[in-house]
Amino acid sequence: MNTNKDITPVHIIGGGLAGSEAAWQCAQMGVPVILHEMRPIRKTEAHHTEGLAELVCSNSFRSDDKEYNAVGVLHEEMRICNSLIMREGDKTAVPAGGALAVDRDHFSQNVTKALEEHPLVTIEREEIAGLPPAEWDNVIIATGPLTSPDLAKAIQEIGGEDELAFFDAIAPIIHKESINFDKAWLQSRYDKEGPAGTGSDYINCAMDKEQYYAFINALIEAEKTEFKEWEKNTPYFEGCMPIEVMASRGVETLRFGPMKPVGLTNPNSNERPYAVVQLRQDNALGTLYNMVGFQTKMKYGAQTEVFRTIPGLENAEFLRLGGIHRNTFINSPKLLDGQLRMKAEPRIRFAGQITGCEGYVESASVGLMTGRFAAAQALGIEAFPPVETTAMGALLSHITGGGNADNFQPMNVNFGLFPPYELSAEEKKGLKGKEKGRARKKAMADRALADMRKWA
């Protein structure tokens, strides 16, 4: 049996969600890790701290429903696998209805502390500018959407693929005390309680039809951030579309998206809202709230002017205004094998958003799998990927071959990635309409968690 000193360390480049989770999984399997993080030596356009696993966009891990939602199933699978990201996410949860949202500062601090204190983890603050040294025979690249240019160029050269990229936008954060509760009110959609919630977890700002149409017009006419020449042809990711781009697609688009008025009752009016802006708690103290779905590329002055036309936000004070940055990802279905190794350079694996998964927990889950694959290699044991019936297995399958390499785009986990499940005649008995779809999701979730317990 090897001792830890006999095992060649795994080198992990990038200390985001995926890199942090990969490091934790390796170390927990008894494999030494050297985690390379370039901050604060080299900063990025989106990060504000040097903490590991810093959340640069929303503070939400999205739905925590493990019975009917694919994201919630992924949460539970990661818990089964002793995920560091989920452990610290649960510890730092803040009220968010049916979602799991976290205090971003405490979350990052806890992840950083856990890795700094692990005896098998060494954290090196340095930029890996280019291809990792040849003597590193077990490498994970988890540099996320803001990969340094030199490393991105090296990846592009060995992959033989043109760089693929999309824009990711950041939503504003507002001081709660500046919100006018004579107009705004606290309520979750359908009064739903979540893992740390009460059913009154979101701040809601209602608009009538006239206010909504004026708001849409203001969004479209507002001054926007100008793109650099090399950014102009980069597409947006559909799951993180700037609010003003959504508005430009049709006047009713936002009412069927982030501003939908369903499941809410305005206690300040007897009328049903025509549209609603929701804000979600962003820190444990409950002093900061972010605007749900309001990622934007408007200039700062325009943001302040336009967002203060929202009823209840007339005097809003912004901790952070929205922003936009370029995300980079590789064509994984062409470049990676079933264990996330680069076909042209098998000593290198990839994890997180750079693989083309989208979302915090998706990125961390790919880090979890990659960490286990790399640790198995270091230990000289065979590794098996999770089966496709699990959320992690379905996501892995999409990244490494299920996605269309000709037009590969980032993907959130969803039940559409899972192998289909047909309800038996007995299971269908007594069910009508949408009840069958709900029962099918429940069956797929149960199957996923049972299969994940075997893999873990």
Secondary structure, DSSP 8 states (H G I E B T S, - for coil): ---GGGS--EEEE--SHHHHHHHHHHHHTT--EEEEE-TTTS--SS--S--TT---S-SEEEE--TTT-HHHHHHHHHHHTT-HHHHHHHHTEE--TTEEEE-HHHHHHHHHHHHHH-TTEEEEE----SS--TT--SEEE--GGG--HHHHHHHHHHHT---EEEEEEE--EEEGGGS-TTT-EE--GGG---TT--S--EEEEEE-HHHHHHHHHHHHHS-B----GGGTT--B-GGG--HHHHHHT-TTGGGGTTT--TT---TT-SS--SEEEEEEE-STTS-EEEETT----B-HHHHHHHHTTSTT-TT--EEE--EEEEEEE--HHHHB-TTSEETTEEEEEE-GGGGTB-SHHHHHHHHHHHHHHHHHHHHT-------TTSHHHHHHHIIIIIS-GGG---B---GGGS------HHHHTT--THHHHHHHHHHHHHHHHHHHHHH-
